[in-house]
């Protein structure tokens, strides 16, 4: 999806007080997180990486820095560091911005994937061991199940998979990536499910768990 964007920089003649929820002076909402000066700028649609850079280019400078840009979703977004109020207002006046969300700090257990599957409750309890379960059989590689990751794709060559990851289907065939991950999230999810470091065990297991 390629198209040109016309940028019009409007001088801000009056100071508009930043409000946590309401739009003022035509600005989109701003919601604060718990990490100072860290924000996610959410755009109105899925712009490409170069388009996002172009949109924010007039604002980048002292007090405004782009950290990471995320694309290939319904809405693109950029994680930014903002220490200048005026530059934040300029972002909130952009017609291509939907809202600005403050970043929150998230703490998870060392192996949250294993922590999630070793009990029925969805709340993580910090216990990522399989000691709650009794391993009843170790199956050979020929019986290992296939796991299908529906996400941003997978970097098949990543060392976590040891050649075990393979292309199955690409629901965004128009991007011509053949399921290759250009974002990183899908590869992370696949590594949690079947990577050599974070997957529950190095072999396929049949487990009986009394509390699941």
N, C-alpha and C positions, 0 to 999 in steps of 0.2 A: 504494500500500500504506500505509494509514493505520491506526494503532492507538495506544492510549495506553500509556504506560510508567510503572510505579510505581517511584519512586526511594526507596531506603532508605539513608540515610547511617549507616554503622556507625563509631562512634568507634574509632580505632586505639589499643588499650591498650598494645600492646607494639611495640617497634621491630623491623621485619623487615629483615634485610640484603638489599639489592638484589643479585641474582645475575644474571649475564649469560645464563644458559640455563635454570636450574631454577626451578620454582614453589616459593615458600615462603610459609607462612602463608595459603595459598589464593590467592596472587597469580599472575597470568598471566606468561609469560616476558617478559623485557626484554633486547633485543639492542642493543648500543651501535654507533653509526656513527663517522665521523671528524669530524663537525661538532659541537662542544660544545653541549649543551643543546637540540639540535634532534632531534625525534622524530616518528614517524608512529604514531598510535594506530589500530590496525586493529580494526574492529568485527566482531561475529559474523555480521552480515547487512547487507543494503543498506538502511540507514536513510535517511530524507530529511534534507535540510539542517537544517530546524527540529528534527527529532528528535535529531540529533547535538548541536546546540546545547543542547537540554534535558538530554541525558545528561551533558554536561560542565559545565553551568551551576554545580552545587554546588562544583566544583573550581576554576573560573576565579578568579583573584585574583593577589596578589603571589606570584611564583614559578611561575605557570602562565598561559600566554597562547595562545589559538587563532590560528594564522596563516591556514590555508586548510582548507576542508572539501571533500572529494571524494565524490560520490554517483553513482548510476546504474551501479554495477558490482555484481559478486557480493557484495562486501563494501565498505561505506563506510569511509573513513579520514579522519583529521584530522591535519594537520601542526601541531605545537605546539612552543612553547618552554617548557622546564621547567628551573627553577633550584632548585626546592625539593624535597628528598627526600620529605617527607611527602606532598606533592601527587602526586608520581609514584606513591607507594604507593596513594593513594586511586584513581588511575586503574587501577592493576593489580588492584584489588579489585572493580572494576565487573563485574557478570555479563554485560554486553553487549560487553565488550572481549575480543578473541581473543588479541592479544599487542601489544607495543610494540616498534617497530623504530627504531633510530637512523638518522639521515640521513647518506648518503655524498655526497661531492663528486664530480661527474662533469665531465670536460673533454672536449669534442668539437671537431672542426675547424669553421672558419667556416661551411662549407656541408656538413654531414655527409651530407645526402641525396645530393648529387652525388659526394661522396667514396665513398659506399657503392656506387654503380652503375658507377664507372669502373674497377673491377677485380673479378676473381672472388672473391678472398679476402674473408671477412666482416669481418676486422679492419681498422678504419680506419687509414690511413697518413698522414693529414694533407694529402694531395694532393687537392684538390677541383676540379681542372681537367679539361677534356675533351681536353687536348692529346694524350693517349695514343691517342685515337681519330681516325679520318679521317671527316669528314662527307662522305657520298657524295651526299646529296640534301637539299634543303630543301623540305618538302611544303607545299602551300597549306592554308589554314585548313579548307577543306572536307574534307581528308583527315586532320585531326588526330584522334587516338584519344580515346576516352572512358576516363576513369579512375574506377573505383568505389572509394570509401573506406568500408570496413566498420569503423566506429569509433563514437565518441560522438555523431556527427552533424556537420553543417557549418553555420557561420553564413554563409549564402549571400550576404548583403549586404556581406561584408568586402571592403575595397578591394583585397586581394590577388588576388581572382578576377575583378574587372572585369565582373561579370555572367555569367561563364561557369559558375558552380556552380549546380546545379539538383537538386531533390529526385528521388530514384529510388524508394527503399523504406525503410520504417521497421519494423525487427524488434521494436521495443517500442511497438507501436501503442497499448497501454493507457495510455501516458504522454501521448498526444495532442500530440506535439511536431512531427509530420510531418518527422522527420529533423533538426530544428533542434538545434544543439549548445548544451546547457546546461552543459557542462563545460569545453570549450576544447581538449581533446586532439585530437579529430577535426578541428577547424579547423586546428590546427598541422600535423597529418599531411597534410591536403589541401594546405596551403600549401607544404610541402616537395616534394610531388609535382607541383603545378601552379600555385603562386602566382607572382606576377610577380617576387618578390624571390629566392626560393630554388630554383625549378624549374631543371632543367639548362640550358635555353636559352629565349629568348623566342619561338622558333618550333619547329615540329615538325621533328625531325631523324632521318634514317636514318644510322646510324653503323656503320662496320666497325672492330672493335677487335681487334688481333692477340693481345692478352694476356687476353682475356675468354673 
